[in-house]
Amino acid sequence: MFLTLTVLATLISGMFVASVASTITALKRENDDFRAMMERRKAF
């Protein structure tokens, strides 16, 4: 029983960390796209 709960907690923690990492990566990509768009707009 304890082993099952430990394995579930580990899986949930891993999924949470993966989700946070994915969100941070997406935000960085979006920020870079926004910065590039502003540079193009500044050129006009």
Biopython code that builds the backbone (N, CA, C, O; Angstrom):
import numpy as np
from Bio.PDB.StructureBuilder import StructureBuilder

atoms = [
    (1, "MET", "N", (0.824, -1.195, 0.000)),
    (1, "MET", "CA", (0.000, 0.000, 0.000)),
    (1, "MET", "C", (0.872, 1.264, 0.000)),
    (1, "MET", "O", (0.677, 2.171, -0.808)),
    (2, "PHE", "N", (1.825, 1.297, 0.915)),
    (2, "PHE", "CA", (2.705, 2.468, 0.993)),
    (2, "PHE", "C", (3.518, 2.623, -0.287)),
    (2, "PHE", "O", (3.745, 3.735, -0.764)),
    (3, "LEU", "N", (3.951, 1.494, -0.833)),
    (3, "LEU", "CA", (4.727, 1.540, -2.076)),
    (3, "LEU", "C", (3.880, 2.100, -3.216)),
    (3, "LEU", "O", (4.369, 2.894, -4.019)),
    (4, "THR", "N", (2.623, 1.692, -3.290)),
    (4, "THR", "CA", (1.722, 2.179, -4.337)),
    (4, "THR", "C", (1.533, 3.682, -4.225)),
    (4, "THR", "O", (1.591, 4.394, -5.228)),
    (5, "LEU", "N", (1.308, 4.170, -3.006)),
    (5, "LEU", "CA", (1.129, 5.609, -2.811)),
    (5, "LEU", "C", (2.409, 6.375, -3.146)),
    (5, "LEU", "O", (2.351, 7.472, -3.702)),
    (6, "THR", "N", (3.543, 5.809, -2.815)),
    (6, "THR", "CA", (4.817, 6.463, -3.132)),
    (6, "THR", "C", (5.022, 6.551, -4.641)),
    (6, "THR", "O", (5.450, 7.583, -5.158)),
    (7, "VAL", "N", (4.716, 5.473, -5.337)),
    (7, "VAL", "CA", (4.866, 5.480, -6.798)),
    (7, "VAL", "C", (3.912, 6.495, -7.423)),
    (7, "VAL", "O", (4.303, 7.227, -8.332)),
    (8, "LEU", "N", (2.671, 6.550, -6.952)),
    (8, "LEU", "CA", (1.715, 7.525, -7.479)),
    (8, "LEU", "C", (2.181, 8.959, -7.210)),
    (8, "LEU", "O", (2.094, 9.818, -8.088)),
    (9, "ALA", "N", (2.669, 9.210, -6.011)),
    (9, "ALA", "CA", (3.157, 10.550, -5.674)),
    (9, "ALA", "C", (4.339, 10.926, -6.561)),
    (9, "ALA", "O", (4.449, 12.074, -6.993)),
    (10, "THR", "N", (5.217, 9.972, -6.835)),
    (10, "THR", "CA", (6.363, 10.236, -7.703)),
    (10, "THR", "C", (5.914, 10.556, -9.122)),
    (10, "THR", "O", (6.430, 11.483, -9.748)),
    (11, "LEU", "N", (4.964, 9.798, -9.621)),
    (11, "LEU", "CA", (4.467, 10.061, -10.972)),
    (11, "LEU", "C", (3.798, 11.425, -11.059)),
    (11, "LEU", "O", (4.024, 12.170, -12.013)),
    (12, "ILE", "N", (2.978, 11.753, -10.070)),
    (12, "ILE", "CA", (2.296, 13.050, -10.082)),
    (12, "ILE", "C", (3.307, 14.188, -10.002)),
    (12, "ILE", "O", (3.165, 15.196, -10.694)),
    (13, "SER", "N", (4.324, 14.032, -9.161)),
    (13, "SER", "CA", (5.355, 15.061, -9.056)),
    (13, "SER", "C", (6.100, 15.216, -10.384)),
    (13, "SER", "O", (6.376, 16.336, -10.816)),
    (14, "GLY", "N", (6.416, 14.121, -11.013)),
    (14, "GLY", "CA", (7.101, 14.181, -12.307)),
    (14, "GLY", "C", (6.264, 14.862, -13.370)),
    (14, "GLY", "O", (6.778, 15.650, -14.164)),
    (15, "MET", "N", (4.987, 14.562, -13.387)),
    (15, "MET", "CA", (4.096, 15.206, -14.349)),
    (15, "MET", "C", (3.995, 16.704, -14.076)),
    (15, "MET", "O", (3.940, 17.510, -15.005)),
    (16, "PHE", "N", (3.973, 17.071, -12.793)),
    (16, "PHE", "CA", (3.907, 18.490, -12.439)),
    (16, "PHE", "C", (5.159, 19.220, -12.905)),
    (16, "PHE", "O", (5.071, 20.309, -13.473)),
    (17, "VAL", "N", (6.317, 18.627, -12.666)),
    (17, "VAL", "CA", (7.577, 19.252, -13.088)),
    (17, "VAL", "C", (7.622, 19.378, -14.609)),
    (17, "VAL", "O", (8.060, 20.402, -15.132)),
    (18, "ALA", "N", (7.174, 18.347, -15.320)),
    (18, "ALA", "CA", (7.163, 18.403, -16.782)),
    (18, "ALA", "C", (6.220, 19.501, -17.269)),
    (18, "ALA", "O", (6.524, 20.202, -18.234)),
    (19, "SER", "N", (5.081, 19.647, -16.605)),
    (19, "SER", "CA", (4.118, 20.675, -16.986)),
    (19, "SER", "C", (4.701, 22.074, -16.775)),
    (19, "SER", "O", (4.553, 22.947, -17.630)),
    (20, "VAL", "N", (5.356, 22.281, -15.649)),
    (20, "VAL", "CA", (5.967, 23.586, -15.380)),
    (20, "VAL", "C", (7.064, 23.878, -16.401)),
    (20, "VAL", "O", (7.154, 24.995, -16.909)),
    (21, "ALA", "N", (7.889, 22.896, -16.701)),
    (21, "ALA", "CA", (8.959, 23.092, -17.681)),
    (21, "ALA", "C", (8.382, 23.422, -19.056)),
    (21, "ALA", "O", (8.904, 24.284, -19.763)),
    (22, "SER", "N", (7.312, 22.736, -19.429)),
    (22, "SER", "CA", (6.676, 23.000, -20.715)),
    (22, "SER", "C", (6.105, 24.413, -20.764)),
    (22, "SER", "O", (6.228, 25.103, -21.776)),
    (23, "THR", "N", (5.482, 24.840, -19.671)),
    (23, "THR", "CA", (4.914, 26.197, -19.615)),
    (23, "THR", "C", (6.009, 27.243, -19.737)),
    (23, "THR", "O", (5.856, 28.221, -20.469)),
    (24, "ILE", "N", (7.114, 27.047, -19.026)),
    (24, "ILE", "CA", (8.214, 28.017, -19.085)),
    (24, "ILE", "C", (8.789, 28.086, -20.500)),
    (24, "ILE", "O", (9.095, 29.171, -20.995)),
    (25, "THR", "N", (8.934, 26.941, -21.145)),
    (25, "THR", "CA", (9.456, 26.910, -22.514)),
    (25, "THR", "C", (8.517, 27.657, -23.466)),
    (25, "THR", "O", (8.967, 28.423, -24.318)),
    (26, "ALA", "N", (7.215, 27.428, -23.314)),
    (26, "ALA", "CA", (6.237, 28.098, -24.174)),
    (26, "ALA", "C", (6.259, 29.605, -23.948)),
    (26, "ALA", "O", (6.170, 30.373, -24.905)),
    (27, "LEU", "N", (6.375, 30.033, -22.702)),
    (27, "LEU", "CA", (6.411, 31.470, -22.411)),
    (27, "LEU", "C", (7.659, 32.115, -23.001)),
    (27, "LEU", "O", (7.586, 33.222, -23.534)),
    (28, "LYS", "N", (8.804, 31.437, -22.914)),
    (28, "LYS", "CA", (10.038, 31.985, -23.503)),
    (28, "LYS", "C", (9.886, 32.119, -25.010)),
    (28, "LYS", "O", (10.277, 33.131, -25.592)),
    (29, "ARG", "N", (9.313, 31.090, -25.646)),
    (29, "ARG", "CA", (9.145, 31.125, -27.095)),
    (29, "ARG", "C", (8.210, 32.273, -27.479)),
    (29, "ARG", "O", (8.470, 32.999, -28.440)),
    (30, "GLU", "N", (7.125, 32.431, -26.725)),
    (30, "GLU", "CA", (6.172, 33.498, -27.013)),
    (30, "GLU", "C", (6.830, 34.861, -26.830)),
    (30, "GLU", "O", (6.597, 35.777, -27.619)),
    (31, "ASN", "N", (7.647, 34.996, -25.798)),
    (31, "ASN", "CA", (8.341, 36.256, -25.543)),
    (31, "ASN", "C", (9.309, 36.572, -26.681)),
    (31, "ASN", "O", (9.402, 37.721, -27.112)),
    (32, "ASP", "N", (10.023, 35.569, -27.166)),
    (32, "ASP", "CA", (10.946, 35.783, -28.284)),
    (32, "ASP", "C", (10.187, 36.190, -29.548)),
    (32, "ASP", "O", (10.631, 37.076, -30.279)),
    (33, "ASP", "N", (9.042, 35.546, -29.808)),
    (33, "ASP", "CA", (8.235, 35.906, -30.972)),
    (33, "ASP", "C", (7.734, 37.342, -30.852)),
    (33, "ASP", "O", (7.748, 38.090, -31.829)),
    (34, "PHE", "N", (7.294, 37.725, -29.660)),
    (34, "PHE", "CA", (6.800, 39.084, -29.446)),
    (34, "PHE", "C", (7.921, 40.101, -29.656)),
    (34, "PHE", "O", (7.713, 41.145, -30.274)),
    (35, "ARG", "N", (9.108, 39.789, -29.140)),
    (35, "ARG", "CA", (10.247, 40.694, -29.296)),
    (35, "ARG", "C", (10.608, 40.851, -30.775)),
    (35, "ARG", "O", (10.910, 41.954, -31.230)),
    (36, "ALA", "N", (10.575, 39.752, -31.517)),
    (36, "ALA", "CA", (10.885, 39.816, -32.947)),
    (36, "ALA", "C", (9.839, 40.641, -33.687)),
    (36, "ALA", "O", (10.175, 41.408, -34.589)),
    (37, "MET", "N", (8.575, 40.484, -33.309)),
    (37, "MET", "CA", (7.512, 41.258, -33.945)),
    (37, "MET", "C", (7.706, 42.755, -33.678)),
    (37, "MET", "O", (7.517, 43.575, -34.577)),
    (38, "MET", "N", (8.082, 43.111, -32.447)),
    (38, "MET", "CA", (8.300, 44.525, -32.128)),
    (38, "MET", "C", (9.497, 45.080, -32.887)),
    (38, "MET", "O", (9.495, 46.247, -33.281)),
    (39, "GLU", "N", (10.518, 44.258, -33.095)),
    (39, "GLU", "CA", (11.672, 44.710, -33.886)),
    (39, "GLU", "C", (11.257, 44.971, -35.329)),
    (39, "GLU", "O", (11.675, 45.962, -35.928)),
    (40, "ARG", "N", (10.441, 44.091, -35.886)),
    (40, "ARG", "CA", (9.969, 44.302, -37.262)),
    (40, "ARG", "C", (9.113, 45.561, -37.346)),
    (40, "ARG", "O", (9.209, 46.326, -38.305)),
    (41, "ARG", "N", (8.273, 45.769, -36.329)),
    (41, "ARG", "CA", (7.405, 46.952, -36.331)),
    (41, "ARG", "C", (8.236, 48.218, -36.209)),
    (41, "ARG", "O", (7.905, 49.240, -36.810)),
    (42, "LYS", "N", (9.312, 48.156, -35.435)),
    (42, "LYS", "CA", (10.172, 49.321, -35.240)),
    (42, "LYS", "C", (10.871, 49.686, -36.547)),
    (42, "LYS", "O", (11.194, 50.851, -36.776)),
    (43, "ALA", "N", (11.102, 48.700, -37.397)),
    (43, "ALA", "CA", (11.799, 48.947, -38.655)),
    (43, "ALA", "C", (10.948, 49.792, -39.610)),
    (43, "ALA", "O", (11.485, 50.487, -40.473)),
    (44, "PHE", "N", (9.628, 49.731, -39.452)),
    (44, "PHE", "CA", (8.763, 50.494, -40.360)),
    (44, "PHE", "C", (8.592, 51.928, -39.933)),
    (44, "PHE", "O", (7.892, 52.691, -40.599)),
]
sb = StructureBuilder()
sb.init_structure("model")
sb.init_model(0)
sb.init_chain("A")
sb.init_seg("    ")
for serial, (resi, resn, name, xyz) in enumerate(atoms, 1):
    if name == "N":
        sb.init_residue(resn, " ", resi, " ")
    sb.init_atom(name, np.array(xyz, "f"), 0.0, 1.0, " ", f" {name:<3s}", serial, name[0])
structure = sb.get_structure()
